[in-house]
Amino acid sequence: MNKTILITGATSGFGKAITYKFAAAGWNCIITGRRADRLHEITAELEKNYSVKVLPLVFDVRDRKAVTDTLTALPQEWKAIDVLVNNAGLALGRDSFENANLDDWDTMIDTNVKGLMYVTKAVLPFMTDRKTGHIINIGSTAGKEVYKDGNAYCASKHAVDAISKAMRIDLLPYGIKVTAIHPGAAETEFSIVRFKGDDTKANAVYDGYKALQAEDIAEITYYTATLPTHVCINDLVVTCVSQANSFYLHR
């Protein structure tokens, strides 16, 4: 029987790459996102190319009611979720604390922290009832060190780090694995979103070195999810060779 994975933020970047990696390996996929057209396009491609079942769910992880209503009402055949990947997240703006936009702060906290918690809380009963499952939270090196003008984004990813540790403790009696993967600089839509469509600023982030690619994180996510049942990678920091941490980058 095929295993089932749920991936949030599956329409681009890490989430999309993770979806394709698991589908290619024969996993059935529940994919979520805000862009219905992209979700349905991905669904058609996966079903055609990999002969797996795909369930697209359109909602914003910030919307607690939509998350809860949608996930608690999953059809019975989709409730045996083996792996949850909390990938939905974003950075908005790169401003000093006194100049930062409050709406940007709200969006980052609501998506990166509260959204992750809403989705996990809704899915968790399917895992605790079976006493098995694996939660993989996509964090960031920004959750390990705070950098200049990173304020709320860094805070949100530090929260992901702390929440992952808390989950690991609280869910220990249920045999549920919790893995936090913290990527460094990665060439996805991340910078386009952060700089609000400014291609010049976004492209400059990746000048002079080879950044991580979405497929790199997909490979790592798949590896952590397919280890023996008694093995769990708790915390994993991943950077390209040119990056040492949030501060040091050689171009």
N, C-alpha and C positions, 0 to 999 in steps of 0.2 A: 504494500500500500504506500502511495506517495505521501511524503511528509508535507506539512503546511507551514508557510511562513507569512507573517503580516509585516509589511514595510510601510511606514509613514513617509510622506514626502517623496513618493515614488516617481514623480513626473520628470525629474531632472537630477543631475549630479550624482552623488553617492547613492541615493535611493533608487534611481533608475538603473544604475550599473549593478547594484546588489540584486535587484529584481531579475535582471537578465541572467546574472550568474547562477542564481538558485533555480530559475526556470530551466536553464540549459542542463542542470543536473537532475531534472525531473521533479522538482518540488512544485506543488500547487501554491499559488500566490494570491494573497489578499493585498491589494495595493490601494493606498489612499493618497489623496491630494486635493487641491482646490480647483485644478484645471481639468474639467470633465473631458474636453476634447483630447487632451494628451493621455489621460487615463484610458480612454476607450481605444485610442490608437495603439497604445502599448499592449492592451489586452488582446487585440486582434493579432498583433505580431507574435506575441508569446504563444497563443493558442495554435496559430498556424505553424510556427517554426519549431515548437518544442512539444506539442501535443499534451500540454498540461492544462489544468483548470485554473482560471483566473477570475477573481471577484473584485471588480473595481468599486471603490466606495468614495464618493465625492463629499468631502467636508473639510472644514478648517479645524485643526487641532485646538485652536483657541476657543472654539465654541463648545463649552462643556456639555450642553444639552444635546447638540448634534453628535458629539463623540459618544456619549452614553447611550442615547437612543439607537444609534446605528450599530454600535458594536455589541450591545446586549441583545439585540434582535437578530444576530447572525443566524442564518439557516443552520440546522443541526449538523449538517455535513461539514460545515466550516468551523465548528467550535473547537475541534481538536487541534489547536494552534501549537505547533512545536517550538517555533521561534518567533519572537516579536523583535523587530528592529525599530527602535525609536530614532528615526533619522531626521524627521521634519525639524528644521531650524534655520536661522538666518542671522546675519549681522546687518544693521542699518546705521549708516553714518560712521564717521571716524573723527569725532569731535572731542575737544577737551570738556571736562565735566561741566564747567560754567557755561559752555556754549551748546551743549547737547540738546537735542530735541526730545521733549517729554513723550511725544507720540512714538518716536523711535524706541525709547526705553520700554514703553508699555508693550509694543509689538514684540520686542525681543524677549522680555520676561514672560509674556503670555504664551509665546510660541515655544521657546527653548526650554522653559521650566514647567509652566502650568500645563501646556499641551502634552508634554511627555508624561506628566503625572496622570492627567485625565485618561489618556489612552491606556496606560499600564493598569490603572485601577479598573477600567472596564474589561480588559482582557484577562486579568489575573485570575478570576474565578474559574476560567476554563483550564488553567494550569494547576491551581491549588486543588481542585476537585480530582484531578488525575495524578497529582503529586509528581509532576514532571513538566519540564519546559525550560526555555532559555530566553532571557531578556538581554538584548544587546543595545546599549545606549551609545549613540554617536556623540562624543564630546568634542574636545579640541585641546590643543596645546595651550589655548587661552584659558583653559580650566586648570592649568598647572602653574602658570606665571601670568601676572597682570602686566600689560604693556601700555605705553602712553596712548591716550585717546581711545582706549579699549573699554573703559569703565563698565557700562551695563552689559556689554557682550561678554566681557571676561567674567563678570559676576554671574551671568546666567550659566556659563560653562563650568565655573567653579561649583555652582549648584548641581549641575548634572553629575559632576564627580562625587559630591557629597550624597546625592540621592542614590547613586549607584551603590555606594558603600552601605547606605542604610537598607536598601533593598536586599543586598546580599546577606545582611544579618537577619532581617525580619523573615526572609523567605527560606532560610536554612532548613527549618523543619519540614518543608515541602519538597526538598530536593531540587529546587529551581535554581538554575545557573544564572548568574548576572555578570555580564562582561561590559566594561566601558572601553571604547576605542577612541583614542584622542589623536586625530590627524593634525599635522601641521599645515603649511601652505599647500593648497591643492587647487589645480586649475579647473574650476567648474564655473557655474553661474554665480558663485558666492560673491565675488568682487563686483560683478555687474549689479547685483542686488544691493550690496553694501554701499556702493557709490551711486545708486539710484539711476542706473542707465548710462553713466559717464564712461564710455568705452576707453577713453584715454587714460583715466585714472585706474580703471580696472586692469587694463593690459599692462600698465607700468608695474603692477604688483608682481608680475611673473617675468619681468625682463632680466636677462642675464643668468638664468639658471633653469634647470629642469625641475618643475614642481611635481608633487604627487598628482596622479590622475585618478579619476573616479574609479576606474577599473582596479587600481591598486587596493583601494579600500574594500572593494567588492571581494577581491581574492582573500584578503585578510579576514573579512567578516565570515566568509564561507569556511575558512580554515577553523576559526574559533567555534563555529556552529557544528562542526563535523568531527570533533575529537571524541574519544571514548566517553561513555556516559559518566565515568567517575572523575573526569578531568575538566576543570574550568579555568580558563584564562581570565583572571579578575580585572586586570588593568593593563592597557597596552597603549603606549605612546609611539606614534608613527610619524616620521618626517622623511623628506627627501634627503639625499646625501649632503646637499648644500646647506641644510638647516640643522642647527644644534638644538635650538629651543625657540621660545617665542621672541627672544631678543636677537639671536645671532644667526645671520644669513650671509653666505658668501656668494656674491654675484660675479 
